Amino acid sequence: MTKNIHFQLFLDKSREREYIRLPFDVEKDTESITIQYRYPSSPLREEGPFTIAGEPCTIDLAVMMPDGTMAGASGSDRSRIRLSPLGSSAGFASCELPAGTWHIIAGAYHIPSGGVTVEYELELTLKERRLFKGDTHVHTTASDGVLEPVEAAMLARRMGLDFLILTDHNNSAQNERLPFFQDITLIPGTEWTHYKGHAGFLGVKQAFRAPYFTASLQETADLFREAGENGAFRVINHPFCPLVPWEWDFALPFDGLEVWNGVMSERNEKAAFWWHRQLCAGRRFPVTGGSDYHRPGLLGSLAMPCQCLYAASRSQTDLMKALRRGNGYLSYLPTGPQADLLTLSPEGHPASFGEDAAPGASVEIFFSGLCQGDEIRLLTDTAEESLSAPAGAAELKLTRCYPDAHFLRLELYRSYAPGLPPMKALLTNPVYFR
């Protein structure tokens, strides 16, 4: 949704060399601001058969945020600028756009003797919930991967991905120089790599300063606490991997669990089963999935599985917020099946994956990208329902009500090739009935 603002400013000669503040209001959850302005740079007049150029006129442009911080300035060289956390015009900050009263700064550099009228047109685009696809577990040449961050981003763009979280082993220096692209979001991270287990510290450039090679449970707990205090989303990675299992048990402070690492396998099924038991016991934390990509291989690809997030925008802030809350699901490929869910919160607002729903509220469930034989499972702490997709099935729409359940999550099983047994192809985070 967009909001358009139009206004005019008349400047007479007496205001030359002034800086005039022009206020405009920005709502919460604004994704981008576009400002265009125009004025006659040299008013013309007719003199007999000739057109005579008038006095020169120059109006500069700058933008100030609600707290008085300058968002940027372009002088008079450009008549259109854009502000967004996903990339702003040159000379303007790329950052979240705070709500409040902003100001255009009109610099009245040269004003003709008869004055001038300047017209401003603003377009404010508001954020809206939509689906973004990416990978939360990617290695580069900063550790033992074969792709530079730029190469990983280029590959992800060709695959149609929206974001990558780069998680090199025990390193953070590379996060200080991540490349910037306007059409894909690169998010910093680190995979804490220890002989007794791995964990992803996601969303911050430097999660910890202490040595990564901890020697005791207390030292490890301190490192995890430091990462949390620094804003990292702490995910226990591939906890049931036979090569590097999680040996610290689950007493350390963590925020999420990677239940799907690489291709679907027994270790991933064990992780999903353990997580389901935790949900039934009343615990609440989201799950993630990541390819653990290092290099091309027979079963190695970016976004295998694909982390699918419903977020307000593709900014790092909104994507990490969605990941923390569990606002989405995992699919075995970016082109794999999709799912959505809509119900009402206890306050009567729309709610979906990772959020609170009112007990007994009607739940609308939607699947797309189905194939014949897909098995859809609806799982709560008290029951399980299974449906099989018939020949020609493409989508599924259901309405259900769970007055006695504490949560609902969805799974889809598919036979990846003729003769192979069905395997998990999609898994969602729950909606919680509170």
C-alpha positions, 0 to 999 in steps of 0.5 A: 500500500502506498500513500501519496503526498503533494505540496507546493512551496513558494519562495520569493527573493527575500528568502534566498540563501535560507534553509526551509524545513518542510515537515511530513509525517511517516507512519510506523512500518514504512518500507520506502520513501520516494521524493520528487521535486521540480521547479523552473531552473531558469524561468523563460519569457517572450521578447518579440520573436525570441525566448529569453532565459531568465535569472537562474534558480537553484533549490537544493534538497536534503532530508532530516529524520525525526530525531534531527539526524540527517538522512542525506543531501543531494544538493540540486543535482537530482530531482528524485531520491529514494530512502529504504533499508534495502538501498537508498539513493547515493548520499542517503542512508540505507536504514529502517525508517522511523515513524514521526515527523520528517523534514525536507530541507529546501535550500534556497540557493538562487531565487529569481526576482519574481520568486519561484514555486517548487512542487514536491511529490512524495510516495510512502510505501508501507510494509506488508506481510509477504513471503521471502525465501532464503538460506540460514546456513551458508559457508564461504571462503571465510572458512571452508566454503568455495564461494566468495560472499559475492559469488554466493549472493550471485548464485542465490540471486539466480535461484530467485532467493531473497536472503542469505545468512552467512555463517562461517566457522568461528569467524566474524571478520568477514561480516565487516565487509559483506557486499550490499545488493538491492535485490538480495539481503545478506545477513551476517552470522557465525557458526560456533564450531566446537568438537562437542557441537555447533550453533548458529549465532545469526543476525549480528556481525560479532556475536562474541569476543571470548575464545570460541574454544571453550573447555567447560559447560560454564565457559560455553554458557557464558559464551552463549549468554554473551552472544544473546546480549549482543543480539544474536539469534542462537540456534543449535545446529544439526543436534543429532548429526552422527558426525558432530552431535550436540553433546552439551545436552540442551541446558545452554541458553538458546533461541531456536533449533535447526531441525533440517540441515541439508537433505532430509535424513534420519538426523533431521527426523530425530531433531523434528521428533525431539522438538515436537516432544518439547512443544507437547511439554509446553516449551516454545521455540522456533525451528530453522533449516539451512543447507550448510552449503560449502560447495556444489555436490550431488546432494548439495545446493543452496536453499536445500532446505529453503527457509521460507519467512512471512515478513513485513519487508526484506530488510535484515531487521524484518527478516530476523524478526520473522526468524526469531518468531517462527513466522514461516516454514521449511520446504525442501527446495525454493520451488517446493510446496508452500503453506500458509495459515490464518487465524485470530489472536486473542485480541482479534488480530490476524495471526499465523505461524509463530504467533498466538491464536485464541483457543477455539478460533477458526484456522484457515490452512492453505497449501500450494504446489502439491503433487499427487500422493502428497501426504499432508499432516496436521499435528497438535499436542493432542491429535494428528490428521492426515490427508492424501492429495489426489491426482491433479491436486494443486492446492488445498484449503482447509478450515479447522478448529482446535479448542483443546490444543496448545499448538498446531503445526503442519507437515507434508511428505512426498516421494521425491522419485518413483520407488522412493518412500515418502520423505518430509518435504515441508515443515512449519512452525506452530501457531500457539493457542493461548 
